[in-house]
Amino acid sequence: MNSQIKLSILIATRKFNQDANAYSFIEKLNQNGIDFEIIFAEGDNPSKQRNMLSKHAQGDFILFLDDDSIPKRNLLACYLNTIREHPELKICGGPSVLVENDMYFTNPSILFFSSAFGIGPVRSRYNPVGKKRNASEKELILCNMLIRKDFFLKTSGFDQNLYPGEENKFLKSIHANTTIIYDPDAIVFRKPRETIKLFLQQMFYYGNGRAKHLQLSGPFEYLFLIPMFFTIYIILLVYLINVSVVFVTPIVLHVFLSLMAIVKNKRLKLTYRQILITPVLFLMGHFYYGFGLIIGILKYRILKMLFISSRPPQKINIHIVKNFTKIPT
């Protein structure tokens, strides 16, 4: 490995736990002579925490992970190989792959996040898709993103009023000729939501966050508005039920596309029970994302002066748990 390249692993967390967080990262990543440091920032504003972490970093590149990211063994090696292949590299990222478990709805929810019908053009954030290539903000996720430190410090960093989705505005704001790479082999693993309720809350907050991002970042991207119209359709279907072919066609098509996602799936093994609930889970996921968009538009566009303001100063604690060439005992 090129010993001249140093990586700073930066992790924002709500509550720092030395045993649960820090040492697990060291155990998984301290290999192959790669020189890196690990720094945690404890607080309740992830965007601000990450900006502060970048100023404490001593590495040539900063790697943003989440406190629940489980890095694949070769994660750092993948990033270093990409740095060598692209000396002009400014940003690189890989997928955050959801881990299967025994819960009956887990595999359908993973299928939702890894299929084109589930989350459209952003599915490569949760599933290795294609080959290493130039990328856009739709393919990168902040819980697994490498950035050249001096480049990041020259920008305004992440908007501390945005979370989640602060990486979207950041990536869209940088110069069009900036080298951004997606590496499907640079993988971290994360656990999916443990209950259907948490999954639906996640989709609602994603929709709400997208509305806030679109409000603060410029014109709407109409692709992300499709779930909003689907939500309105479902509400009309419930309250203005009409059995005409034209009126029920969208929901029939939705069920059909959900089943096609199952047929095209090659990664997950679904039980008969999971196959039956998958169309329902897809429908509920899209409904709650659209509902979050609607509420977000009301909050951030119509009532933006009431709801959007700079957050008050918050105390952020920095924890350096591994320095370069040193492993704590």
Secondary structure as GFF3:
##gff-version 3
##sequence-region A 1 329
A	DSSP	beta_strand	7	13	.	.	.	ID=ss1
A	DSSP	pi_helix	18	22	.	.	.	ID=ss2
A	DSSP	alpha_helix	23	29	.	.	.	ID=ss3
A	DSSP	beta_strand	36	42	.	.	.	ID=ss4
A	DSSP	alpha_helix	46	56	.	.	.	ID=ss5
A	DSSP	beta_strand	61	66	.	.	.	ID=ss6
A	DSSP	beta_strand	70	71	.	.	.	ID=ss7
A	DSSP	alpha_helix	75	85	.	.	.	ID=ss8
A	DSSP	beta_strand	91	93	.	.	.	ID=ss9
A	DSSP	beta_strand	96	98	.	.	.	ID=ss10
A	DSSP	alpha_helix	106	114	.	.	.	ID=ss11
A	DSSP	alpha_helix	116	119	.	.	.	ID=ss12
A	DSSP	three_ten_helix	120	125	.	.	.	ID=ss13
A	DSSP	beta_strand	133	134	.	.	.	ID=ss14
A	DSSP	beta_strand	144	148	.	.	.	ID=ss15
A	DSSP	alpha_helix	149	154	.	.	.	ID=ss16
A	DSSP	alpha_helix	166	173	.	.	.	ID=ss17
A	DSSP	beta_strand	180	182	.	.	.	ID=ss18
A	DSSP	beta_strand	188	190	.	.	.	ID=ss19
A	DSSP	alpha_helix	196	217	.	.	.	ID=ss20
A	DSSP	three_ten_helix	222	225	.	.	.	ID=ss21
A	DSSP	alpha_helix	226	239	.	.	.	ID=ss22
A	DSSP	alpha_helix	245	264	.	.	.	ID=ss23
A	DSSP	alpha_helix	272	297	.	.	.	ID=ss24
A	DSSP	pi_helix	298	302	.	.	.	ID=ss25
A	DSSP	alpha_helix	304	307	.	.	.	ID=ss26
A	DSSP	beta_strand	317	322	.	.	.	ID=ss27
###
